[in-house]
């Protein structure tokens, strides 16, 4: 639901609950992966799960945040609902 409301352009929705059954996430393990969510808790769990699978993962500081506050939205960066 949050992804449909607005996300970073070019990002891919990869719900945490789908990770255990996946052999791949669509990128090579030699490429860095950046994760984010709105509160930071889910992204931290996703980062841990992907690191256990051998990926190099970074969590976006502040997540999506809020307009006028922290994170991506707080910085005024672009979002899309496509």
C-alpha beads as a LAMMPS data file, in Angstrom:
LAMMPS data file: protein, C-alpha beads

82 atoms
81 bonds

1 atom types
1 bond types

-500.0 500.0 xlo xhi
-500.0 500.0 ylo yhi
-500.0 500.0 zlo zhi

Masses

1 110.0

Atoms # bond

1 1 1 0.000 0.000 0.000
2 1 1 2.769 2.471 0.916
3 1 1 4.572 1.772 -2.371
4 1 1 1.428 2.602 -4.351
5 1 1 1.033 5.879 -2.457
6 1 1 4.482 7.074 -3.503
7 1 1 7.989 5.693 -3.932
8 1 1 11.423 6.639 -5.197
9 1 1 11.438 6.644 -9.015
10 1 1 13.079 3.494 -10.383
11 1 1 12.657 1.557 -7.140
12 1 1 11.203 -1.935 -7.020
13 1 1 8.678 -3.141 -4.455
14 1 1 10.138 -6.191 -2.717
15 1 1 8.041 -7.032 0.351
16 1 1 9.932 -8.570 3.255
17 1 1 7.532 -11.507 3.504
18 1 1 8.447 -12.613 -0.051
19 1 1 12.199 -12.892 0.564
20 1 1 12.345 -16.330 2.166
21 1 1 10.976 -18.044 -0.952
22 1 1 13.152 -16.164 -3.452
23 1 1 16.382 -17.464 -4.907
24 1 1 17.137 -14.087 -6.499
25 1 1 15.929 -10.519 -6.162
26 1 1 16.738 -9.577 -9.753
27 1 1 20.194 -8.083 -9.236
28 1 1 23.582 -9.703 -8.914
29 1 1 25.164 -10.142 -5.517
30 1 1 28.047 -7.976 -6.711
31 1 1 25.719 -4.950 -7.035
32 1 1 24.795 -2.868 -3.992
33 1 1 21.143 -2.926 -2.928
34 1 1 19.474 0.014 -1.195
35 1 1 16.370 -0.576 0.898
36 1 1 13.898 1.811 2.468
37 1 1 10.468 1.974 4.004
38 1 1 8.526 4.682 5.788
39 1 1 9.440 3.980 9.408
40 1 1 12.787 2.188 9.023
41 1 1 11.856 -0.998 10.881
42 1 1 10.875 -3.082 7.853
43 1 1 13.869 -1.858 5.866
44 1 1 16.207 -2.921 8.686
45 1 1 14.688 -6.403 8.691
46 1 1 14.905 -6.590 4.900
47 1 1 18.535 -5.486 5.000
48 1 1 19.360 -8.261 7.483
49 1 1 17.555 -10.899 5.404
50 1 1 19.325 -9.854 2.203
51 1 1 22.730 -9.756 3.881
52 1 1 22.161 -13.346 5.031
53 1 1 21.590 -14.210 1.358
54 1 1 24.951 -12.656 0.442
55 1 1 23.922 -9.229 -0.855
56 1 1 25.644 -5.946 -0.017
57 1 1 22.771 -3.892 1.378
58 1 1 22.363 -0.335 2.609
59 1 1 19.387 1.174 4.433
60 1 1 18.321 4.681 3.352
61 1 1 18.847 6.905 6.382
62 1 1 15.507 8.331 7.482
63 1 1 13.573 6.145 5.041
64 1 1 10.849 7.918 3.127
65 1 1 10.352 10.170 6.138
66 1 1 7.759 12.894 5.992
67 1 1 7.291 16.109 4.116
68 1 1 8.821 18.890 6.162
69 1 1 10.674 16.316 8.268
70 1 1 13.286 13.638 7.804
71 1 1 14.140 11.178 5.067
72 1 1 13.554 11.311 1.329
73 1 1 10.334 13.328 1.565
74 1 1 11.780 15.654 4.162
75 1 1 14.615 16.484 1.779
76 1 1 12.073 17.309 -0.932
77 1 1 13.211 14.607 -3.331
78 1 1 10.945 13.315 -6.090
79 1 1 8.451 10.500 -5.572
80 1 1 6.163 8.765 -8.041
81 1 1 2.996 6.704 -7.728
82 1 1 3.473 4.847 -11.036

Bonds

1 1 1 2
2 1 2 3
3 1 3 4
4 1 4 5
5 1 5 6
6 1 6 7
7 1 7 8
8 1 8 9
9 1 9 10
10 1 10 11
11 1 11 12
12 1 12 13
13 1 13 14
14 1 14 15
15 1 15 16
16 1 16 17
17 1 17 18
18 1 18 19
19 1 19 20
20 1 20 21
21 1 21 22
22 1 22 23
23 1 23 24
24 1 24 25
25 1 25 26
26 1 26 27
27 1 27 28
28 1 28 29
29 1 29 30
30 1 30 31
31 1 31 32
32 1 32 33
33 1 33 34
34 1 34 35
35 1 35 36
36 1 36 37
37 1 37 38
38 1 38 39
39 1 39 40
40 1 40 41
41 1 41 42
42 1 42 43
43 1 43 44
44 1 44 45
45 1 45 46
46 1 46 47
47 1 47 48
48 1 48 49
49 1 49 50
50 1 50 51
51 1 51 52
52 1 52 53
53 1 53 54
54 1 54 55
55 1 55 56
56 1 56 57
57 1 57 58
58 1 58 59
59 1 59 60
60 1 60 61
61 1 61 62
62 1 62 63
63 1 63 64
64 1 64 65
65 1 65 66
66 1 66 67
67 1 67 68
68 1 68 69
69 1 69 70
70 1 70 71
71 1 71 72
72 1 72 73
73 1 73 74
74 1 74 75
75 1 75 76
76 1 76 77
77 1 77 78
78 1 78 79
79 1 79 80
80 1 80 81
81 1 81 82
